[in-house]
């Protein structure tokens, strides 16, 4: 049974429709991320859940209670903003304690809960410091502790890691997930970073132009994208365009002058086919081997991987190969390319 539910939620600013027919059911204790590019409506959706933006139509239910038009302070939700919004004149302890003071929590109970929150985010030794004396990661943890100390039914995170450098951001992704699992708070996070969403979420909601395009577990979203947009936005993808020429256990599509086998149940001969093939699913082989011949146009060293741009009769393909210590293929070298037919995904929009 869902704990937080959005039913046909819409938000319009004059003639501009920011969120269109949003339907989402979040289970108790689940971590859900709203993922999409700038302007897709994800932050507006979060603001409507929080009560900071008025719902134009539709309803929002929390644990069976309609909160669609409730004031923000009556919803009791925990919120971590992109800027952290810490009080600069207050110590870490006082920042975390603030929400409890506003709720008139008894002093002894307040002290115990702040102490527990400090321990949860590993900041016991920093309780008397001010935000200006903390690193970015420490400020982020203070904001998280301040949101969790009130024991909210739902934790809302608005791009909580965007102000951190790349290395710290990666570390904080996993720390955030560990804290959420330990506390068990239902969490909704907004992010434009697909790696962030995929690594720590139970489910990911992909949004485009105000609409939900796919809701799925991270692995399934990556392996089975439903549209061209999702295929490109969630990771890298080679998009192949052709027409279905045969069906059966495996179907066949003609791309240029090349026949490509794919797993496409429901496809019919003559259908337009837009297919997605992930770069890491392609194997680089010696010339004369594999499904397709190609010539390496460019190569790029990515540390743990080599990225190749390869010219083929089916168009240019991007190939990702692990850096296993073996000498990489050279530019202008002729190579063979191979992959499993089951890894070629037929995108749904092609058959609509």
MARVEXRO-766017 format. One record per residue (C-alpha): y, z negated, x; residue number from 0; residue in one letter. Coordinates in nm, 2 decimals. Example, Ala and Ser with C-alpha at 12.3 -4.5 7.8 and 13.67 -1.06 7.14 Angstrom:
2
[[-0.45; -0.78; 1.23]; 0; 'A']
[[-0.11; -0.71; 1.37]; 1; 'S']
***
This chain:
352
[[0.00; 0.00; 0.00]; 0; 'X']
[[0.34; 0.09; 0.13]; 1; 'X']
[[0.59; -0.18; 0.23]; 2; 'X']
[[0.90; 0.04; 0.26]; 3; 'X']
[[0.93; 0.34; 0.03]; 4; 'X']
[[1.18; 0.62; 0.00]; 5; 'X']
[[1.15; 0.84; -0.31]; 6; 'X']
[[1.34; 1.16; -0.35]; 7; 'X']
[[1.63; 1.02; -0.15]; 8; 'X']
[[1.93; 1.25; -0.11]; 9; 'X']
[[2.26; 1.21; 0.06]; 10; 'X']
[[2.55; 1.45; 0.02]; 11; 'X']
[[2.90; 1.45; 0.17]; 12; 'X']
[[3.09; 1.68; -0.07]; 13; 'X']
[[2.91; 2.01; -0.06]; 14; 'X']
[[2.72; 1.92; 0.26]; 15; 'X']
[[2.36; 1.79; 0.20]; 16; 'X']
[[2.28; 1.56; 0.49]; 17; 'X']
[[1.94; 1.44; 0.36]; 18; 'X']
[[1.74; 1.64; 0.11]; 19; 'X']
[[1.45; 1.50; -0.10]; 20; 'X']
[[1.33; 1.24; 0.16]; 21; 'X']
[[1.00; 1.09; 0.06]; 22; 'X']
[[0.85; 0.84; 0.30]; 23; 'X']
[[0.60; 0.55; 0.27]; 24; 'X']
[[0.59; 0.30; 0.56]; 25; 'X']
[[0.30; 0.04; 0.57]; 26; 'X']
[[0.35; -0.32; 0.65]; 27; 'X']
[[0.35; -0.36; 1.03]; 28; 'X']
[[0.37; 0.01; 1.10]; 29; 'X']
[[0.60; 0.17; 1.36]; 30; 'X']
[[0.75; 0.49; 1.23]; 31; 'X']
[[0.99; 0.72; 1.42]; 32; 'X']
[[1.24; 0.96; 1.27]; 33; 'X']
[[1.26; 1.25; 1.52]; 34; 'X']
[[1.48; 1.55; 1.52]; 35; 'X']
[[1.78; 1.72; 1.68]; 36; 'X']
[[2.14; 1.60; 1.63]; 37; 'X']
[[2.26; 1.66; 1.27]; 38; 'X']
[[1.91; 1.67; 1.11]; 39; 'X']
[[1.98; 1.36; 0.89]; 40; 'X']
[[1.77; 1.10; 1.07]; 41; 'X']
[[2.05; 0.86; 1.14]; 42; 'X']
[[2.19; 0.90; 0.79]; 43; 'X']
[[1.84; 0.81; 0.65]; 44; 'X']
[[1.84; 0.49; 0.86]; 45; 'X']
[[2.19; 0.41; 0.74]; 46; 'X']
[[2.08; 0.44; 0.38]; 47; 'X']
[[1.78; 0.21; 0.44]; 48; 'X']
[[2.02; -0.04; 0.61]; 49; 'X']
[[2.27; -0.01; 0.32]; 50; 'X']
[[2.55; 0.13; 0.54]; 51; 'X']
[[2.55; 0.47; 0.36]; 52; 'X']
[[2.53; 0.50; -0.02]; 53; 'X']
[[2.23; 0.69; -0.16]; 54; 'X']
[[2.35; 0.99; -0.36]; 55; 'X']
[[2.02; 1.01; -0.56]; 56; 'X']
[[1.67; 0.87; -0.53]; 57; 'X']
[[1.54; 0.52; -0.46]; 58; 'X']
[[1.45; 0.29; -0.18]; 59; 'X']
[[1.19; 0.01; -0.24]; 60; 'X']
[[1.12; -0.28; -0.01]; 61; 'X']
[[0.81; -0.48; -0.08]; 62; 'X']
[[0.83; -0.39; -0.45]; 63; 'X']
[[1.20; -0.46; -0.48]; 64; 'X']
[[1.46; -0.19; -0.54]; 65; 'X']
[[1.72; -0.21; -0.27]; 66; 'X']
[[1.88; 0.13; -0.33]; 67; 'X']
[[2.22; -0.02; -0.42]; 68; 'X']
[[2.19; -0.37; -0.26]; 69; 'X']
[[2.45; -0.48; -0.01]; 70; 'X']
[[2.35; -0.46; 0.36]; 71; 'X']
[[2.36; -0.84; 0.40]; 72; 'X']
[[2.13; -0.90; 0.11]; 73; 'X']
[[1.86; -0.68; 0.25]; 74; 'X']
[[1.79; -0.91; 0.54]; 75; 'X']
[[1.70; -0.62; 0.77]; 76; 'X']
[[1.71; -0.64; 1.15]; 77; 'X']
[[1.91; -0.37; 1.32]; 78; 'X']
[[1.95; -0.26; 1.68]; 79; 'X']
[[2.23; -0.02; 1.74]; 80; 'X']
[[2.26; 0.25; 2.01]; 81; 'X']
[[2.55; 0.06; 2.17]; 82; 'X']
[[2.37; -0.28; 2.12]; 83; 'X']
[[2.69; -0.42; 1.96]; 84; 'X']
[[2.66; -0.76; 2.15]; 85; 'X']
[[2.95; -1.00; 2.12]; 86; 'X']
[[3.11; -0.99; 2.47]; 87; 'X']
[[3.26; -1.34; 2.45]; 88; 'X']
[[2.93; -1.50; 2.35]; 89; 'X']
[[2.64; -1.60; 2.58]; 90; 'X']
[[2.30; -1.45; 2.54]; 91; 'X']
[[2.19; -1.77; 2.36]; 92; 'X']
[[2.48; -1.75; 2.12]; 93; 'X']
[[2.44; -1.38; 2.06]; 94; 'X']
[[2.08; -1.44; 1.95]; 95; 'X']
[[2.17; -1.75; 1.75]; 96; 'X']
[[2.45; -1.59; 1.56]; 97; 'X']
[[2.24; -1.44; 1.27]; 98; 'X']
[[2.07; -1.78; 1.22]; 99; 'X']
[[2.40; -1.96; 1.21]; 100; 'X']
[[2.52; -1.71; 0.94]; 101; 'X']
[[2.21; -1.80; 0.74]; 102; 'X']
[[2.29; -2.17; 0.78]; 103; 'X']
[[1.96; -2.24; 0.95]; 104; 'X']
[[1.93; -2.61; 1.05]; 105; 'X']
[[2.02; -2.67; 1.41]; 106; 'X']
[[1.68; -2.79; 1.53]; 107; 'X']
[[1.50; -2.49; 1.38]; 108; 'X']
[[1.77; -2.26; 1.51]; 109; 'X']
[[1.71; -2.39; 1.87]; 110; 'X']
[[1.34; -2.34; 1.84]; 111; 'X']
[[1.36; -1.99; 1.71]; 112; 'X']
[[1.62; -1.88; 1.97]; 113; 'X']
[[1.40; -2.03; 2.24]; 114; 'X']
[[1.10; -1.84; 2.11]; 115; 'X']
[[1.30; -1.51; 2.09]; 116; 'X']
[[1.42; -1.56; 2.45]; 117; 'X']
[[1.06; -1.60; 2.56]; 118; 'X']
[[0.95; -1.30; 2.36]; 119; 'X']
[[1.20; -1.07; 2.56]; 120; 'X']
[[1.16; -1.26; 2.89]; 121; 'X']
[[1.52; -1.37; 2.91]; 122; 'X']
[[1.48; -1.75; 2.92]; 123; 'X']
[[1.66; -1.77; 3.26]; 124; 'X']
[[1.95; -1.57; 3.13]; 125; 'X']
[[2.04; -1.77; 2.82]; 126; 'X']
[[2.38; -1.89; 2.95]; 127; 'X']
[[2.49; -1.54; 3.08]; 128; 'X']
[[2.73; -1.31; 2.91]; 129; 'X']
[[2.65; -0.95; 2.82]; 130; 'X']
[[2.87; -0.82; 3.11]; 131; 'X']
[[2.65; -1.00; 3.36]; 132; 'X']
[[2.33; -0.82; 3.24]; 133; 'X']
[[2.17; -0.49; 3.32]; 134; 'X']
[[2.13; -0.22; 3.05]; 135; 'X']
[[1.77; -0.32; 3.00]; 136; 'X']
[[1.85; -0.68; 2.96]; 137; 'X']
[[2.13; -0.61; 2.71]; 138; 'X']
[[1.88; -0.40; 2.51]; 139; 'X']
[[1.64; -0.69; 2.50]; 140; 'X']
[[1.91; -0.93; 2.39]; 141; 'X']
[[1.99; -0.70; 2.10]; 142; 'X']
[[1.62; -0.68; 2.01]; 143; 'X']
[[1.59; -1.06; 2.02]; 144; 'X']
[[1.90; -1.10; 1.80]; 145; 'X']
[[1.75; -0.86; 1.54]; 146; 'X']
[[1.40; -1.02; 1.55]; 147; 'X']
[[1.51; -1.39; 1.55]; 148; 'X']
[[1.60; -1.37; 1.18]; 149; 'X']
[[1.24; -1.26; 1.10]; 150; 'X']
[[1.34; -0.95; 0.91]; 151; 'X']
[[1.10; -0.77; 0.68]; 152; 'X']
[[1.19; -0.44; 0.85]; 153; 'X']
[[1.34; -0.37; 1.20]; 154; 'X']
[[1.57; -0.06; 1.22]; 155; 'X']
[[1.63; 0.09; 1.56]; 156; 'X']
[[1.91; 0.35; 1.61]; 157; 'X']
[[1.85; 0.53; 1.94]; 158; 'X']
[[1.79; 0.20; 2.11]; 159; 'X']
[[1.70; 0.34; 2.45]; 160; 'X']
[[1.95; 0.62; 2.48]; 161; 'X']
[[2.19; 0.44; 2.71]; 162; 'X']
[[1.93; 0.36; 2.97]; 163; 'X']
[[1.84; 0.56; 3.28]; 164; 'X']
[[1.52; 0.76; 3.28]; 165; 'X']
[[1.30; 0.52; 3.47]; 166; 'X']
[[1.42; 0.21; 3.28]; 167; 'X']
[[1.40; 0.40; 2.95]; 168; 'X']
[[1.03; 0.47; 3.01]; 169; 'X']
[[0.96; 0.11; 3.10]; 170; 'X']
[[1.14; -0.02; 2.79]; 171; 'X']
[[0.95; 0.22; 2.56]; 172; 'X']
[[0.63; 0.04; 2.63]; 173; 'X']
[[0.79; -0.31; 2.63]; 174; 'X']
[[0.94; -0.23; 2.29]; 175; 'X']
[[0.60; -0.13; 2.16]; 176; 'X']
[[0.44; -0.44; 2.30]; 177; 'X']
[[0.70; -0.67; 2.14]; 178; 'X']
[[0.67; -0.49; 1.81]; 179; 'X']
[[0.29; -0.53; 1.81]; 180; 'X']
[[0.31; -0.89; 1.90]; 181; 'X']
[[0.56; -0.98; 1.63]; 182; 'X']
[[0.41; -0.73; 1.37]; 183; 'X']
[[0.74; -0.63; 1.22]; 184; 'X']
[[0.76; -0.31; 1.02]; 185; 'X']
[[0.98; -0.08; 1.23]; 186; 'X']
[[1.17; 0.24; 1.17]; 187; 'X']
[[1.33; 0.40; 1.48]; 188; 'X']
[[1.56; 0.70; 1.51]; 189; 'X']
[[1.54; 0.91; 1.82]; 190; 'X']
[[1.59; 1.27; 1.94]; 191; 'X']
[[1.36; 1.22; 2.23]; 192; 'X']
[[1.01; 1.35; 2.15]; 193; 'X']
[[0.84; 1.17; 2.44]; 194; 'X']
[[0.98; 0.84; 2.32]; 195; 'X']
[[0.87; 0.90; 1.96]; 196; 'X']
[[0.52; 1.02; 2.06]; 197; 'X']
[[0.45; 0.74; 2.31]; 198; 'X']
[[0.51; 0.44; 2.09]; 199; 'X']
[[0.49; 0.53; 1.72]; 200; 'X']
[[0.21; 0.50; 1.47]; 201; 'X']
[[0.35; 0.80; 1.29]; 202; 'X']
[[0.63; 1.05; 1.35]; 203; 'X']
[[0.86; 1.20; 1.09]; 204; 'X']
[[1.00; 1.53; 1.21]; 205; 'X']
[[1.33; 1.63; 1.04]; 206; 'X']
[[1.51; 1.96; 1.04]; 207; 'X']
[[1.84; 2.04; 0.86]; 208; 'X']
[[1.81; 1.73; 0.64]; 209; 'X']
[[1.45; 1.79; 0.54]; 210; 'X']
[[1.12; 1.64; 0.65]; 211; 'X']
[[0.90; 1.91; 0.80]; 212; 'X']
[[0.59; 1.71; 0.90]; 213; 'X']
[[0.47; 1.35; 0.90]; 214; 'X']
[[0.18; 1.28; 1.12]; 215; 'X']
[[0.02; 1.07; 1.39]; 216; 'X']
[[0.17; 1.16; 1.73]; 217; 'X']
[[-0.15; 1.32; 1.87]; 218; 'X']
[[-0.21; 1.53; 1.55]; 219; 'X']
[[0.16; 1.63; 1.54]; 220; 'X']
[[0.13; 1.76; 1.89]; 221; 'X']
[[-0.20; 1.93; 1.85]; 222; 'X']
[[-0.15; 2.07; 1.50]; 223; 'X']
[[0.22; 2.16; 1.46]; 224; 'X']
[[0.28; 2.32; 1.12]; 225; 'X']
[[0.59; 2.53; 1.20]; 226; 'X']
[[0.76; 2.72; 1.48]; 227; 'X']
[[1.03; 2.45; 1.50]; 228; 'X']
[[0.78; 2.17; 1.54]; 229; 'X']
[[0.58; 2.36; 1.79]; 230; 'X']
[[0.88; 2.41; 2.01]; 231; 'X']
[[1.06; 2.08; 1.95]; 232; 'X']
[[0.75; 1.86; 2.01]; 233; 'X']
[[0.66; 1.96; 2.36]; 234; 'X']
[[0.65; 2.31; 2.51]; 235; 'X']
[[0.47; 2.60; 2.34]; 236; 'X']
[[0.40; 2.97; 2.39]; 237; 'X']
[[0.46; 3.15; 2.06]; 238; 'X']
[[0.27; 3.46; 2.00]; 239; 'X']
[[0.35; 3.70; 1.71]; 240; 'X']
[[0.10; 3.95; 1.58]; 241; 'X']
[[-0.11; 4.05; 1.28]; 242; 'X']
[[-0.46; 3.93; 1.17]; 243; 'X']
[[-0.71; 4.21; 1.24]; 244; 'X']
[[-1.04; 4.03; 1.16]; 245; 'X']
[[-1.17; 3.71; 1.01]; 246; 'X']
[[-1.49; 3.50; 1.03]; 247; 'X']
[[-1.60; 3.20; 1.22]; 248; 'X']
[[-1.31; 3.29; 1.45]; 249; 'X']
[[-1.03; 3.52; 1.34]; 250; 'X']
[[-0.86; 3.78; 1.56]; 251; 'X']
[[-0.49; 3.87; 1.58]; 252; 'X']
[[-0.34; 4.17; 1.76]; 253; 'X']
[[-0.05; 4.07; 1.98]; 254; 'X']
[[0.10; 4.39; 2.13]; 255; 'X']
[[-0.20; 4.57; 2.26]; 256; 'X']
[[-0.40; 4.25; 2.31]; 257; 'X']
[[-0.66; 4.10; 2.08]; 258; 'X']
[[-0.63; 3.72; 2.06]; 259; 'X']
[[-0.91; 3.51; 1.91]; 260; 'X']
[[-0.81; 3.20; 1.71]; 261; 'X']
[[-0.94; 2.94; 1.46]; 262; 'X']
[[-0.75; 3.04; 1.14]; 263; 'X']
[[-0.93; 2.93; 0.83]; 264; 'X']
[[-0.78; 3.09; 0.52]; 265; 'X']
[[-0.62; 3.38; 0.71]; 266; 'X']
[[-0.67; 3.73; 0.57]; 267; 'X']
[[-0.67; 4.07; 0.74]; 268; 'X']
[[-0.32; 4.21; 0.75]; 269; 'X']
[[-0.14; 3.87; 0.75]; 270; 'X']
[[0.14; 3.82; 0.99]; 271; 'X']
[[0.04; 3.56; 1.25]; 272; 'X']
[[0.27; 3.34; 1.44]; 273; 'X']
[[0.05; 3.14; 1.69]; 274; 'X']
[[0.12; 2.84; 1.91]; 275; 'X']
[[-0.05; 2.79; 2.25]; 276; 'X']
[[0.04; 2.49; 2.46]; 277; 'X']
[[0.11; 2.57; 2.83]; 278; 'X']
[[-0.13; 2.30; 2.96]; 279; 'X']
[[-0.42; 2.45; 2.75]; 280; 'X']
[[-0.41; 2.77; 2.97]; 281; 'X']
[[-0.62; 2.79; 3.28]; 282; 'X']
[[-0.50; 2.99; 3.58]; 283; 'X']
[[-0.79; 3.19; 3.73]; 284; 'X']
[[-0.84; 3.45; 4.01]; 285; 'X']
[[-0.75; 3.81; 3.92]; 286; 'X']
[[-1.01; 3.98; 3.71]; 287; 'X']
[[-1.13; 3.66; 3.53]; 288; 'X']
[[-1.04; 3.51; 3.19]; 289; 'X']
[[-0.91; 3.66; 2.87]; 290; 'X']
[[-0.59; 3.81; 3.00]; 291; 'X']
[[-0.45; 3.95; 3.32]; 292; 'X']
[[-0.10; 3.85; 3.43]; 293; 'X']
[[0.15; 3.85; 3.72]; 294; 'X']
[[0.33; 3.53; 3.82]; 295; 'X']
[[0.70; 3.59; 3.77]; 296; 'X']
[[0.83; 3.24; 3.88]; 297; 'X']
[[0.69; 2.90; 3.96]; 298; 'X']
[[0.85; 2.55; 3.95]; 299; 'X']
[[0.72; 2.23; 4.11]; 300; 'X']
[[0.74; 1.93; 3.87]; 301; 'X']
[[0.57; 1.67; 4.08]; 302; 'X']
[[0.25; 1.61; 3.89]; 303; 'X']
[[0.24; 1.97; 3.77]; 304; 'X']
[[0.32; 2.33; 3.86]; 305; 'X']
[[0.49; 2.54; 3.59]; 306; 'X']
[[0.44; 2.91; 3.60]; 307; 'X']
[[0.61; 3.19; 3.41]; 308; 'X']
[[0.35; 3.47; 3.38]; 309; 'X']
[[0.41; 3.83; 3.26]; 310; 'X']
[[0.12; 3.96; 3.05]; 311; 'X']
[[0.04; 4.24; 2.80]; 312; 'X']
[[0.09; 3.98; 2.53]; 313; 'X']
[[0.44; 3.89; 2.66]; 314; 'X']
[[0.56; 3.62; 2.90]; 315; 'X']
[[0.35; 3.30; 2.89]; 316; 'X']
[[0.43; 2.96; 3.04]; 317; 'X']
[[0.14; 2.79; 3.21]; 318; 'X']
[[0.13; 2.42; 3.32]; 319; 'X']
[[-0.13; 2.33; 3.59]; 320; 'X']
[[-0.20; 1.99; 3.73]; 321; 'X']
[[-0.09; 1.93; 4.09]; 322; 'X']
[[-0.44; 1.86; 4.24]; 323; 'X']
[[-0.34; 1.91; 4.60]; 324; 'X']
[[-0.47; 2.27; 4.62]; 325; 'X']
[[-0.22; 2.54; 4.73]; 326; 'X']
[[-0.04; 2.67; 4.43]; 327; 'X']
[[-0.04; 3.04; 4.32]; 328; 'X']
[[0.23; 3.26; 4.47]; 329; 'X']
[[0.51; 3.45; 4.29]; 330; 'X']
[[0.41; 3.81; 4.22]; 331; 'X']
[[0.04; 3.72; 4.25]; 332; 'X']
[[-0.19; 3.88; 4.00]; 333; 'X']
[[-0.40; 3.61; 3.81]; 334; 'X']
[[-0.63; 3.57; 3.52]; 335; 'X']
[[-0.55; 3.35; 3.22]; 336; 'X']
[[-0.81; 3.17; 3.00]; 337; 'X']
[[-0.81; 2.92; 2.71]; 338; 'X']
[[-1.02; 2.81; 2.43]; 339; 'X']
[[-0.97; 3.01; 2.10]; 340; 'X']
[[-0.97; 2.67; 1.92]; 341; 'X']
[[-0.65; 2.58; 2.10]; 342; 'X']
[[-0.45; 2.87; 1.95]; 343; 'X']
[[-0.28; 2.73; 1.64]; 344; 'X']
[[-0.18; 2.95; 1.35]; 345; 'X']
[[0.15; 2.82; 1.22]; 346; 'X']
[[0.17; 2.77; 0.84]; 347; 'X']
[[0.51; 2.94; 0.80]; 348; 'X']
[[0.36; 3.27; 0.91]; 349; 'X']
[[0.14; 3.29; 0.60]; 350; 'X']
[[0.40; 3.17; 0.34]; 351; 'X']
***
